[in-house]
């Protein structure tokens, strides 16, 4: 059984990872993003799936 503190730490870490991933994707140079098949406008959706798996 996990403690409340462990769950809060995990949630905070995931939130930080989400925001970091959004920032990195949104700030990719356009040519790099296009080479990877990523639209920077989809940064939030991509980050959410990466961090939360949904």
C-alpha positions as CSV (number, residue, x, y, z in Angstrom):
1,X,0.0,0.0,0.0
2,X,1.4,3.4,-1.0
3,X,1.3,6.3,1.3
4,X,-0.4,9.6,0.5
5,X,3.0,11.3,0.4
6,X,4.3,8.8,-2.1
7,X,1.3,9.3,-4.4
8,X,1.6,13.1,-4.1
9,X,5.3,12.9,-5.0
10,X,4.5,10.7,-8.0
11,X,1.8,13.0,-9.1
12,X,4.1,16.1,-8.8
13,X,6.8,14.3,-10.7
14,X,4.4,13.4,-13.5
15,X,3.1,16.9,-13.7
16,X,6.6,18.3,-13.9
17,X,7.5,15.8,-16.6
18,X,4.3,16.8,-18.5
19,X,5.1,20.5,-18.4
20,X,8.8,19.9,-19.4
21,X,7.8,17.7,-22.3
22,X,5.2,20.3,-23.6
23,X,7.8,23.0,-23.3
24,X,10.4,20.9,-25.2
25,X,8.0,19.9,-28.0
26,X,6.6,23.4,-28.4
27,X,10.0,24.9,-28.7
28,X,11.5,22.4,-31.2
29,X,12.8,24.1,-34.4
30,X,10.2,23.8,-37.1
31,X,12.4,21.8,-39.4
32,X,13.2,19.3,-36.6
33,X,9.6,19.0,-35.6
34,X,8.5,18.4,-39.2
35,X,11.3,15.8,-39.8
36,X,9.9,13.9,-36.7
37,X,6.4,14.2,-38.0
38,X,5.4,16.3,-35.0
39,X,3.2,19.4,-35.1
40,X,4.2,21.7,-32.3
41,X,0.5,22.5,-31.8
42,X,0.0,18.9,-30.6
43,X,2.6,19.3,-27.8
44,X,0.0,19.0,-25.0
45,X,-1.6,15.8,-26.5
46,X,1.8,14.2,-27.2
47,X,3.1,15.0,-23.7
48,X,0.0,13.8,-22.0
49,X,0.2,10.4,-23.8
50,X,3.9,10.1,-23.0
51,X,3.6,10.9,-19.3
52,X,0.2,9.4,-18.4
53,X,-0.1,6.8,-21.1
54,X,-3.6,7.7,-22.1
